[in-house]
Amino acid sequence: MIEQTLDIATKAGAMETFICRPERGAHPPVLLLMDAPGIREELRDMARRLATVGYYVLLPNLYYRAGRDTKYGPDVLAHGSPEHQRMRAVRTKMTIPPVMDDVAAMVAFAETQEGAKRGPVGVHGYCMSGPYALAAAARYPDRIAAAASFYGTWLVSDAVESPHLSLGKGKGELYIACAEHDELAPLPMVEQLRGLFEKAGSPGELEMYPGVHHGFAFPQRKIYDKPAAERHWERLIALYRRQLG
């Protein structure tokens, strides 16, 4: 495997991005979009796992607009802690449109890289980035062939480019995974989204993961659920196999 951290030029500046890919050959690009706690080794390990099965994985620090070293300590998940408050101050200012510019920059960057295969691109996000992944499929229908959201937050909202408004605009296959216990994606919202998803006729699936909590796929969380996490990997890799090769 080859790992490197590079700056990708965007409209807003230089976005620090962890890249992991197989040593030989060119492989389909996949964008792994971080959750609210931000870049950490746990996410890099997830990027590595995906790269081992044949993908050129880009993991960007989406908080780069607040400074290239915008990363948080282990207390970031403790509500009310200084790290949590510092993260929220950045997180609450993020909207979907600027992240779509970041997606475009990463897709353009991948096209220039020897280890990245030309053609369809995949994108998936966790927590706050679930909406970003789905919005990217709608914004760039000719490039994003597969998009997945894992316990994405507020997928039905009044945000500009909220995914529920554009489910029928993409051409790629979508996979939306929701946790049964998730205050950031309550069950009534999930059912509303399911109805909109079916009405839009979007290719793909919305799946409920019973008995698990928001964040179940992250191995460093107390609420990590291994069977559900492994199912998330199976669904994600199968999606990318079908649409990216």
ABEGO torsion letter per residue (X at the ends): XBBBBBBBBBAAEBBBBBBBBBABEBBBBBBBBBBAAEBBAAAAAAAAAAAAAGBBBBBBBAAAAAEAABBBBAAAABBGBAAAAAAAAAAAABBAAAAAAAAAAAAAAAAABAABBBEBBBBBBBEAAAAAAAAAAAABAAABABBBBBGBBGABBABBGBAAAAAAABABBBBBBBBABBAABBAAAAAAAAAAAAAAGBBEBBBBBBGBBBGAABAABAABBAAAAAAAAAAAAAAAAAAAX
